[in-house]
């Protein structure tokens, strides 16, 4: 059987999509915790000079006391991602009964 590059790419994308959608998170992912302190990220000078703009998505693990415990970049230009990660260090969320995972999106325009 002969396959072309498009077929292989489509199969790889389908497998990746299955792995992402079907991987069971070890923590609850409800995304309902409200931020009580949410300083905006600084727009990096390098990004301004390079005329970079767009969205950055960060997955945040929030501790029961509302502190940001861990962050994971899900997408965006690395220069903008770093600015978002730096800002998230100072975010605080409402207290909750357990840890939760939330995706935060920053727009750099």
Secondary structure, 3 states (H helix, E strand, C coil): CCCCHHHHHHHHHHHHHHHHHHCCCCCCCCCCCCEEECCCCCCCHHHHHCCCCEEEEEEEEECCCCEEEEEEEEECCHHHHHHHHHHHCCCEECCCCCCEEEEEEEEEC
